[in-house]
Amino acid sequence: MTSTSRNLAPLLVAQALKIDVSLLSPQDRIGSIPEWDSLAQLEIVEAIEEYIGLEIMDDQTFDRLTSIRGIELYLEEHGHG
């Protein structure tokens, strides 16, 4: 995993949650902090879609994006890492 995807994933999540990126850790996932609930998850996926320029349609991919680590891997797989 590259440093770009490690830096980008928390940044996208923090922006979607409207919190400071310093409040996130690499282990964070949906439900691990109060701001990251199921509604906020939709905002996170939307932010990822905007960044990569693709619409995420399938449940399997959506489920992968519920953690910082999963987002990092997804971004790297799509050439953003």
N, C-alpha and C positions, 0 to 999 in steps of 0.2 A: 504494500500500500504506500502510496506517495504522500508526501507532506501536504500537497495541495488538497487531496481529498480529505485528509485528517483535519485540515483547517477549514475547508469549505463546508463540510457537513454541519459542524456546530454553528457556523455563521448563518447558514440557511435556516436552521432550526431556531436560533435565537431571534432572527429577524421575524420569522413567522409567529413566534410566541411573544414577541415584543418584550424581550428580556435581554439583559447583558450577557454576552457570550461567556463571560467569566463564571456565570452561574451553572454552566453545563460541564459535565465530565464525559469522557469517552464511554462510560458505562451507562449513561442515561438512556432512557427509553420511555415510551408512553406509560404514564402513571408513576414514573419515578420522581417527578416533581409536580407540584400542584398545577402549574400552568399547562402541562402537557397531558391534556385529556383527549377524549375521542373527537371532540369538536376541533380542538387545536390541531389534531392529526391531519384533518382535512386541509387546514391552512399550510401545514408543512408540505404535504404532497403537492399542493398548488404552487408553492414556492419552488419546489424541485422541478415541476413541469415547466414553469416559466424559465428557469435557469437553463435547462437542457433543451428546451424547445420541442418536447414530446409530451403527448397526453398519456397518462398512466391509466390504462383501462382494466387490467386484469387484477383479480383479488390476490393472486399469488405475489405479484410485484408490490401491490399496496401493503400486504402483510410484511414484506421484507423491509419496508421503510418506517418501521415503528421503533427503531433504535438508531443512535448515532452511528454505531458500527455498521448496521445494515445500510444506512444512507451512504456511508463512506464507500462501502463495497459497490453499491449500485452506481454511484458517480464514477468510480474508477472503471467499472465495466463499460460505461457509456462514454469513455474518453474524456472525463472531466477530473482526472486525478493525476 
